[in-house]
Amino acid sequence: MLSKIMQDALNAQVAMEAQSSQAYLAMASWAEIQPGLKGVTNFFFKHADEERMHMLKLIHFINERGGFAVVPALQQPVLTFVSVKKAFEELLKHELAVSNSINELVDIALKEKDYATHNFLQWYVMEQMEEEKLARDCNDKLEMIGDDKSGLYLFDRDIMTMEND
Ligand code: OFO
């Protein structure tokens, strides 16, 4: 059985994953109307789906442990970006915030002596490591590319085969 503290903290994470999904969906929609960004567009759509999956995983866990998962209200995400680079900078910032939030959850689980939740959260710890790395790799590449259009063309092509799951 989840403690009230643990349940509230997990529900806050449900909201954060939902908001992440919404933020990446907005990036995808923006990318889709830019010329020549098919790879980037697919990447953001796929990433938005993943965040929804992270949210669903939490919802099932909370409910299966005798709690009640609360479906959150969503805020309007940022809709437009001055460049692909800016969008990916936002993505990295967002992922770092998610990692902090997961770390705090792990801390709460230990304080509550909730080892089942602690164990469950390890999947998110690993997932965040991968997502941070992916976001950093994209940012590093875009930094190198700068304003070079042919570099961006190659980035868009390469991102189709980059790990994003
Ligand atoms: Fe990319 O954040 Fe979910 O966990």
Boltz pocket constraint, residues with backbone or C-beta under 6 A from the ligand:
constraints:
  - pocket:
      binder: B
      contacts: [[A, 17], [A, 20], [A, 50], [A, 51], [A, 54], [A, 95], [A, 98], [A, 124], [A, 127], [A, 128], [A, 131]]
      max_distance: 6.0
